[in-house]
Structure formats: C-alpha cells, structure tokens
Amino acid sequence: MKITKVKGFSGEVTVPGDKSISHRSIMLGSLAKGTTEVYGFLQGADCLSSIDCFRKMGVEIENTGEVVTIKGRGLRGLTKPVVTLDVGNSGTTTRLMSGILAAQNFTSRVNGDASIQKRPMKRIMTPLSMMGADIKSELDNGCAPLIITGKQLNGIHYDSPVASAQVKSAILFAGLYAEGETSVTEPAVSRNHTELMFEEFGVDIRCEGKTAIVKPADELFAKKIVVPGDISSATYFIVAGLITPDSCITIKNVGINPTRDGIIKVCQAMGADITVEKISGDIGEPTADITVRTSQLKGTVVGGDIIPTLIDEIPAIAILACFADGETIIKDAEELKVKESNRIDVMVDNLKAMGADIEATEDGMIIRGGKALHGAIIDSKLDHRIAMSFAVAGMNAEGETEIVGGECVEISYPEFYRDIYRLIKM
C-alpha cells in the first residue's frame, strides 16, 4: 500500500463486528443445543479460521456474509477432526479452542502460520495441565503445533501471572467440562466477553473483583447474537479524526464494554474532542456512536490497570502521541512483545524511520510529540494493527509512505482501506 498526505476526513463509518465476540459466538454456538444465529460477524481471516476449525469437528456452520448460522452439537457433540485444525494467524482460536479440546474424547493437532508457531502457548498449557489436560508442544518449545488428547478435567483455582482474556477464557472453557468449580484471578481484569457470553448461553458463571468463577455445565442453549462494531477497528478512525486537520468522523455502533474502552479514556486524558453517545446493546455488550474532531492533544502516561483494556490499541496510541504536545509514556505493556509481532520494536523502528522522537523501553515506549513525520517504507511484519496504524500516520506525513505487507489488514478488517479512503475530503 502506498499512502500520501490527505486534507482531512469527514463522514460516518460503520466498522466490522468485534473480533473477540465473533470468535466466541462460533465456539459457544458449536457447543450449544439448538441453532445460533450471529449477525454482524467479522468476516476477517482470523474469525473464518474459527469457523473452519469447528466445521472440521462436525459442526454445520453456514456463512452467508450477512448471518452466520451454527447448528450446535451440544457440549459433548464434537467429533474427532481427521486433519490438523489450522488456526491460521489466530491466537484467539488457538488458545480458546485448546480449552475445549482438552476435555474431548479424541486427540487433535492444532497448528497455524509462521507467526502462530512463535507465539507463547505455555501460558495456557500450564493451567490446562493443572486441570489434568494432556497438551503438548510438538516441537517442545512451548509453541504450536499443539497435540491435545482430551481427558477428564478437574476444577482448579488459577492465579494468572498475566491479564490475558485468552488465558482466562481457555481455562473457563475447560471449566465447562471439569469436576467442580474453576476460577481464574488476574492481576488486572482483562476483557470479559467470555463471561458475558457464558451467561447468555446459560452457564453458571460469576465474577468477584479480579476473579471469574465457572461451574461445570450440563447444557448450553443457542442464542441470537448481534455483534457490535469492534472498538479496536474503530480506533484507527478515532486517531485519524483527531490528528488530521479539518476532520470530523462519526463511528457508528461501536462496542464500549468497560473492559475494552481504554482508548476512549486515553483520548480524553489527551484533551481530545470526542463524544460518546450511548445507544443500546445486545448480549450484555453496551454500544455507542463515537464522534471525533481535529484536536490539540497533549502528552499523557498510559500504564497500570488500563493496559489490558487497550492492549491492541497501543500501536495507534503511539501514532496519536506523535501528534500531541509534550511527552507520552506507555508502560506496563510487555504483552506487546508477544502479539502478531513484537509491537514495541516494530512501532519504534518504523516511527523513527518517519522522523518521530521515540524510544523503546522494557515494557513500552516514550514518545516526544510535535516532530513532523515524513514518508518512509514501513515493514508491517504482516501485523494487521501495525499496517492500519501506519496507514493513518502516512495520511499525516509529508511525501509517500509505503506499507510492505499492507494486505494483512484482511485478518481483522478486510475493507479498511476502502472505508478510510471513502472519508477523505477532496
């Protein structure tokens, strides 16, 4: 992708459905009794990987593009896959599905692309093994490919060393099959889409502070699910509207779950002109229309308990910080190192190439805003969030910005370039 500077943005956009909720709708719909219909499902490569994996375990899933219909097989109705379960680039599919596979009456092999084969799976292997699971890293390096042989599981209490919805959810999914209660305590509360959807599907789950507690289930019950717009995808339009001169963008029907809305709080702390007009919500998920206008921004500190609520938005926040007055410090974000790429290093290297005053730290970065950016060749490392962040940066930089591997936006937002170009003022 080759990007050049734009004059401004104006108009409305509706971003695709929430990625996290779309994944979970496939998994819970597959395990439920009856037919689950999902509207607003994210038609990105990651979520399509979830559909593919559950089809390989005997679940009938129809995807028209408008609605995904899942004919659930019940909690114990999955069948042994005759081929490897290919998760593509999806860490969510890998980790959450592992919790389900750990309790099945068959052996399965889970593998994905080169990026997945480097991402840490020990973080789910450890707690699942404590529950009695037989889960092995084929290359004995704590990464995929994984070989999972289903066993009878026992409930545990797990103190997670990381605030990770994927780790928490893997354990909670396994807990549906376990003897006795299963609980997970996190250092800070990560996104709670699993807990909300469990409740909708009839699971006995409760949350006490930073702990989620699930009881084993006999049956899940199919639901109609309306997936709200993904706040992670909305973030690129929020940043574009705030940093681009003469801009006003409204993003419609965005999920503003309190465990995900950290980007809004950061924008407010930076002095952004941002309006959040709450509308309604389905499956316990609040939604809103968000309007942003060009703003004079100031630096801030982003760290602590807010990090799990915006971990995927940090690359875009780094772009935002380049256009703010003063210094922005991002800290407590070690998780960025084990995403689709090492997002700390990738953001710092590429922003330096564009002329930003930025340095990496052990757990984040320091950005001194106000330096004009210029075009550069950006290596996205095939990381969708990196590619979209630098598309926004390139639209506010002098000269041409080339994003190598820019097509990787297919993972979470296939229509991203079309949507953002449609808002450009001519």
N, C-alpha and C positions, 0 to 999 in steps of 0.2 A: 504494500500500500504506500502511495506517495501522497503526502499531506502538505498543504500550504496554508498560509495565514488567511483567516476569514474576517469579515467586517463585524459580524455579530450573529446572534441567534434569536429567533422569535417563533413562538407557536407552542403547540401541545404535542406530547408524545405518550404513548402507552407502551411500557416496557414488557418483555415477556414474563411469563409466570415464574414464581420463586423456585429456584433450583432445588433448595433443600426440601421444600414441601412436595415438589413434583416427584423426587426420588422416593420419599416416604409413602406417597399415595400408591405407587406401584407395589411396594413391599407389603404394606398393610392390606391393600386391596387383594393381593395374591393370597394372603393368609386368612382372609375373611370368608365368612359364609355369605353367599349371595353375589350380586353384581354391583361393583363400584363404578360410578361414572365420575370422570375427572375433567373439569372444564378449566381452560387456561393453562393446561400442562405445557411446560417448557419443552419445545421441540429442539433442544440442543443435544449435541453428541453425547454428553455425559448422561443425561436422563434417558436417552434412547438406549444406552448401554444397560441401564437397569431393566428396561422392557425386554431387551434381548436375553439377559440372564434368566429372568423368570419364565420367559417363554421356553427356554431350554430345560426348565424344571416342570414342564407340563401345564403351565398356566396359559389360558386362552386370553390374549390381550389384543383388542382391535384399536388401532390408532388412525382416526380419520383426519387428524390435524386440528379439528375443531373440538373433538371429545375423545378421550381415551376410555375404553370400556374394558373392565377387568372382571373376568368370571372367576371369582375366588375359589380356591380348592380346600379352604379350611386350614386350620393351624397345622395339621399334620398330613396335608394332602400333596405336598410337593413330591416330585418323582426324581429319581437319580438322573442327572444330566449325562448324556453319552459322550459329550465333548467338553473341553475346557470352558469354563464360564469366563468369557472375555469382557473385562470391565472397561476396556479402552483406556481413557485418561482419568477415569472417575475414582477418586479416593473415597467419596461417599459410598458409592456402590460397593467397593471393596470392603470397607470396614463394617458398614451396617449389615450387609449380607452375610459377612462372616459370623456375626452373632446368631443369625438364623440358621446357617449351615451347621453350626456347632452342635445343634440339637436334632438334626435329621437322622434318618435311619439309613444313610448312604454316605459314601465318600465322594468328595468333589475336589476339582482342581480349579483354582482361581488365578487368573493372570491378566495382565494388561500391557500397555505400551511401555516404551523405554523409561518414561517419566515415572510411571507407577512402580516399575521394578526398582526404583531408587528410594521410594517413599517409605518411611518407617512404619512397620506393621507390628513391631514388638509391643507397642503401646496398646494394641488390642489383644495380641497373643497372650500377654501376661495375665490380664484379668480373666480372659476366657479359659485359660488353662487352670486358673484357680477354681473355676466353676466345674472343672472336670473335662473340659474340651480337649480333643486331640487335634491340635492345629500346629502344623509345621511349616517352616520356610524351606522350600525345596532346595535352595542353594545355601541354606543355613546362614543367611546373612541378615535375618530379620526383615526381609522384604519379600514381595511376590516374586515368583509364583508361590501360592499357598496350597497345601494339601490339607483338607479338613475332613476328618472322619467323625460323623455325628455320634454323640454319646449322651447318656443320661446326665443332666447337669444339676448342680446344687446351687441354691441361692447363696450369695456372699454379700458382705459389705466391702466396697472398694473405695479407698481414698485415692482419687486420681491425682497424679502429680501435675497434670496439665488440665486447663479449662478447655476441653475439646468436646463439641457436640458429637463428633464422630465416635470418639472413645465411649462417651456416656451412652450413646444410642446403641452401639454394638452390645454393650453389657445389658441394657434394658431389653433389647430384642431377645437376647439369650434368656433373660429373666422370665419371659413369657412361658418358657418351657421348663424352667428349673423347679426343683423341690424347695418350697419355702420362699420367703421374701428375698428380693435382690435390691440392693441400694448402692448408689454412687454419690460420693461427696466430691465436689470440685473446689479448687482454690478460689475460683470466681464463677458465677453462673454463666454457662455458655448457652447458645441459642436453644430454645425449648420447644422446637417444632415437634419433636418426637413425643414429648409428654402431652402436648395439646392434642395431637392426633390419636395417641393411645386412648385418651379419654373419649374422643369422638367414636372410636371403634369399639368401645365397651370394656376397655382394660381397666382394672383396679390399680390406679396409679395416683400417688400424691407427692407433693413437693414440700419440704420443710427447710427453709433457708437455702443453703447451697447443696442440699441433698435431695435426690429423686429416688422414690421407693416404689417398686412394682411388685405385684403379686402374680403368681402364675395364672395363666388364662386357660379356660376350657374352650372358649369360642370367641372369635371376633365377628363383628357384624358389619356388612357392607354399608357404605355411605356414598352420598353425592358430595363431591368436593369441588369447591370453586377456589382455584389457586390465585392469590393476589399477585400483583406485579412485584418483581424481585428488587428489593432496595439496593442490592449490590449492583444491579444493572442500571438502576435509576441514578446511582452515584455519579456516573460519567456525565450525565446531563446536568446534575446539580453543580458539579465543578465547572463544566463548560459555561453554564449560565452565570456563574459568579465571577469568573476570571476574564471572560471575553467582553470587550467594550460593547455598550449599546445592546444588551441582551436581556431577554425575559423568556423563561421557559417554564411551562407547567407540565409536570409528570403526573399522569392520571393513575388512580387506583393502585397505589404503592403499599405494600405491606410494611407496617410500622410497629411490628412486635417489639416490645421493650427490650428484649434480649438481642435485637438487631439494629436499633435506631441510633447507635453511637455516632454515625456520620452526621446526623442532624444536630446533635449536641455539640460536636466539634465545630460545625459551621456557625452555630450560634455563638460559641465562645470566640470565634474569629471575627465576629461582627457582621456576619452575612445577612443580607436582606433575603430571608427565607420564610415562607408562610406555609404552615402545615394545616390543611383544612380537613379534619377528620370526617370520614364518611361512615362506612359500616364495616362489617367483617363477617367471614364465614369460618367454620372450624376453629373458633376461638382466636382468629387472627385479625387484629384491627388493621384497617386500611385508611389511606388518606390521599388527597391530591396535594402535591408539593409544588409551590411556585418559587422560583429563584430569579433575582435580578442582579445585574452587574453591581459589585460591591467593593468598597475599600476595606480590605481584610488586614488583620493584624495577626502576628505570630502567637502561638499557644503551646502548651505542653499536653501531649497525648500519652497517657500511661495509666497503669493500675487496672482497676476493675472494668474500665470502659473498653479495654483492648479486645476481649472476646466478643463484644457487640459490634466491632467494626474491623475485624482482622482482615477480611477480604477487601476492605475499602482503603487500606493503608497506602497502596500504590497511588490511588487517586488523590488521597490526602497529601501525599508528598508533592504532587503537581500543584495542588491548591496552595501549599506552603511557599512554593517558588514565587507566587504572585502576591504574597502577603508582606506587609511591612514588618521588619524585625525577624526574630529567630523562632523557629518551631522545632520542638524536641519531641521525637517519637521514641518511646522507651517501653520496656516490658513486652516486646514483640518478637521474642525468639522464635515463635511459631512460624514467622515469615520465612525462616531458613528451610523449612521442610514442606513448603507448598509445591505447586507445579514447578516452580524454580526457587532458587534462593532469592526471594524478592528483595531482601535488603541490598545484596550486592548488585543485582540486576538494575534496580531503581537508581542506586548511587552511580554506577558506571555510566548508564545511559543519560542521566540528568547532567552529569559532569560533561559528557560529550556535547550537550546542548548549551553549556555555559553556566549551569547553576552552581551556586556556592553550597555544596552539600558534602557531608562526610558520614561514613558508616560508623556505627558503634556496635558493641557486642549484641545489644538487644534492640537495635533500631537505627535511627539516623538523626542528624542535626541539619536543618536547612535554614540558611540565612536568605530570606526573601529579597526581592527587589532587583535582582540582576536579570536583564533582558535575555531571553532564550533565543537561540538560533537553531536552524535546521541541522539535522545530523542523521547518520544511518543508525537505526535502533535495532538491536538484536532482541526480539521479544522472548527468545528461548522457548517459543511455542507456548507461552503462558498467556491465556486469554485476557487476564486482568492487566498484565503489562501492556499488551497491544492496545487495549482500549484507553488506558491511561495516557499513553504516548500519542494516540490519535488526537486527544483533547489538547495535549501540550503542543503538538505540531500545528494545530489550528491557531495557536497564540505565539508562534515563533517566527522570526524572520527567515525567509528562504524556505527550502524544501526539506521535509522530514520524510525519510523512507523507513517503513517498518518492515523488517525482514520477518517473514512468518506471520504476517498480519491476518492470514486466513484462519488462524487458531481461534478467533472470536466465535467460530462455529460451536465451540464447546459449550458456551453458555448464552450466546446472543447472536444467532445467525444473521439477523437483519440489522446489526448495529450500524454499519457504515451507511446503509440506506437511510436509516432513521435520523442519524445525526446530520447527514448532508441535506436532508429534506428541511431542516430547521435553519439552514444558513441564510442570512439576509443577502440579497443580491445587490 
